Amino acid sequence: SQDAGRALKLFERQFKTKKPSKAEMNNYASTLWVRGSSLMEFGAYKEASKHVGRALEINPGNDMWQETYEIIKEQVEHSKKISERDAKRLPVTIITGFLGSGKTTLVNHILSSKHGLKLAVIEN
């Protein structure tokens, strides 16, 4: 992935000084796809979608790249859903222990401390 990143920088530096040939653009697109695929393996889906999407802009007829892009888009959407779900979750702590182990003392300490947290206690 780092090698692909270095190669992309070299391509982009060359493209500033001269117009790239079709073969150079295809090599650039291939390198973008390799970088995007590597990033996907590490779970960096948003960054991967940028690279693979750019590769598809250059070479739109590649079915394998299109399939990779669709997989990445699905993963981005899945990650968004997971984040939204996790944001709605409420943390819960269950305190258990033997008779006389200090459960009530612990709860009383938590409730009387000045920590600024909002707490609810359900006792059975």
C-alpha positions as CSV (number, residue, x, y, z in Angstrom):
1,S,0.0,0.0,0.0
2,Q,2.9,2.4,0.8
3,D,4.6,1.5,-2.5
4,A,1.3,2.2,-4.4
5,G,1.1,5.5,-2.6
6,R,4.6,6.5,-3.6
7,A,3.9,5.4,-7.2
8,L,0.8,7.6,-7.3
9,K,2.8,10.6,-6.2
10,L,5.4,9.9,-8.9
11,F,2.7,9.7,-11.5
12,E,1.0,12.9,-10.4
13,R,4.4,14.7,-10.3
14,Q,5.1,13.5,-13.9
15,F,1.6,14.5,-15.1
16,K,2.2,18.1,-14.0
17,T,5.1,18.5,-16.5
18,K,3.7,16.6,-19.5
19,K,0.4,15.2,-20.8
20,P,0.2,11.5,-19.9
21,S,-0.2,8.9,-22.6
22,K,-3.1,6.4,-22.6
23,A,-0.8,3.7,-21.3
24,E,0.5,5.9,-18.5
25,M,-3.1,6.8,-17.6
26,N,-4.0,3.1,-17.5
27,N,-0.9,2.4,-15.3
28,Y,-2.0,5.2,-13.0
29,A,-5.6,3.9,-12.9
30,S,-4.2,0.4,-12.0
31,T,-2.1,1.8,-9.3
32,L,-5.1,3.7,-7.9
33,W,-7.1,0.4,-7.9
34,V,-4.2,-1.4,-6.1
35,R,-4.0,1.3,-3.5
36,G,-7.8,1.3,-3.0
37,S,-7.9,-2.5,-2.7
38,S,-5.1,-2.4,-0.1
39,L,-6.9,0.3,1.9
40,M,-10.1,-1.7,1.8
41,E,-8.3,-4.7,3.3
42,F,-7.3,-2.4,6.2
43,G,-10.9,-1.2,6.7
44,A,-10.3,2.4,5.3
45,Y,-13.3,2.2,3.1
46,K,-13.9,5.9,2.6
47,E,-10.3,6.4,1.4
48,A,-10.5,3.2,-0.7
49,S,-13.7,4.4,-2.4
50,K,-11.9,7.6,-3.5
51,H,-9.0,5.7,-5.1
52,V,-11.1,3.0,-6.8
53,G,-13.7,5.6,-7.9
54,R,-10.9,7.7,-9.5
55,A,-9.6,4.6,-11.2
56,L,-13.0,3.9,-12.7
57,E,-13.2,7.5,-13.9
58,I,-10.1,6.9,-15.9
59,N,-11.0,3.4,-17.1
60,P,-14.8,2.9,-16.7
61,G,-15.0,-0.4,-18.5
62,N,-13.2,-2.6,-16.0
63,D,-15.7,-5.0,-14.4
64,M,-13.4,-6.1,-11.6
65,W,-12.8,-2.5,-10.5
66,Q,-16.5,-1.8,-10.7
67,E,-17.2,-4.9,-8.5
68,T,-14.6,-3.7,-6.0
69,Y,-16.1,-0.2,-6.0
70,E,-19.6,-1.7,-5.3
71,I,-18.2,-3.8,-2.4
72,I,-16.5,-0.7,-0.9
73,K,-19.7,1.3,-1.2
74,E,-21.6,-1.4,0.6
75,Q,-19.0,-1.4,3.4
76,V,-19.2,2.4,3.8
77,E,-23.0,2.1,4.1
78,H,-22.7,-0.7,6.6
79,S,-20.2,1.3,8.7
80,K,-22.5,4.2,8.8
81,K,-25.4,2.0,10.0
82,I,-23.2,0.5,12.7
83,S,-22.1,4.0,13.8
84,E,-25.7,5.2,14.0
85,R,-26.7,2.1,15.9
86,D,-23.8,2.4,18.4
87,A,-24.6,6.1,19.0
88,K,-28.1,5.0,20.2
89,R,-26.8,2.4,22.7
90,L,-27.0,2.9,26.4
91,P,-24.1,1.6,28.5
92,V,-25.2,-0.7,31.3
93,T,-23.2,-2.0,34.3
94,I,-24.5,-5.0,36.3
95,I,-23.0,-5.3,39.8
96,T,-23.0,-8.8,41.3
97,G,-21.3,-10.5,44.2
98,F,-21.6,-12.6,47.3
99,L,-23.5,-11.6,50.4
100,G,-21.4,-8.9,52.2
101,S,-19.0,-8.3,49.3
102,G,-19.7,-4.5,49.2
103,K,-22.2,-4.2,46.4
104,T,-24.4,-1.7,48.3
105,T,-21.3,0.3,49.4
106,L,-20.1,0.6,45.8
107,V,-23.5,1.7,44.6
108,N,-23.8,4.3,47.4
109,H,-20.4,5.6,46.6
110,I,-21.2,5.9,42.9
111,L,-24.5,7.7,43.6
112,S,-23.0,10.1,46.2
113,S,-19.9,11.1,44.2
114,K,-19.7,14.4,42.3
115,H,-18.8,13.1,38.8
116,G,-21.3,14.9,36.7
117,L,-22.7,11.7,35.1
118,K,-26.4,11.0,34.8
119,L,-27.2,7.6,36.4
120,A,-30.1,5.3,37.0
121,V,-30.2,2.4,39.4
122,I,-32.5,-0.6,39.3
123,E,-32.2,-2.8,42.3
124,N,-33.6,-6.2,42.7
